[in-house]
Amino acid sequence: MLRSTIMAHMSEALTDSKYRFKQLQEIETEINWDELSKLIEPHYLASSIGRNLVSVNSMLRIYFLQVRYSMSASGVEEALFQIEELRSFTKIDMDMGVIPHESCINSFKQLIIEHGFAEKVENAFDLEPMVAG
């Protein structure tokens, strides 16, 4: 039941997927991912979030998807399993078995909030949340 609910949400949020994936490719160059990563990395490494430490860059991209598509951590996790284009955008390699669990995604979001990075990161995204309907 939960899976079908999540996938229904993804279906709505990612309507006209070719257009949205093209947007993700354009966003790739519009956001200074390295600058944001350098800002957060010292705090991230100190906290050792997750069983398999996923790069700060990948976690920032996952956070971006949450903001951009108004998704929950479990929704992003499920989307990463289901949609290759999102894995590509987030630099996640399924063969390595390193898709972060929703608790890791939530912990990263908390780290951003606790260290006062949320406004700076979301300003760098400079995007309104985008949901269908």
Secondary structure by P-SEA (a helix, b strand, c coil): caaaaaaaaaaaaacaaaaaaaaaaaaccccaaaaaaaacaaaaaaaccccccccaaaaaaaaaaaaaacccaaaaaaaaaccaaaaaaacccccccccccaaaaaaaaaaaaaacaaaaaaaaacccccccc
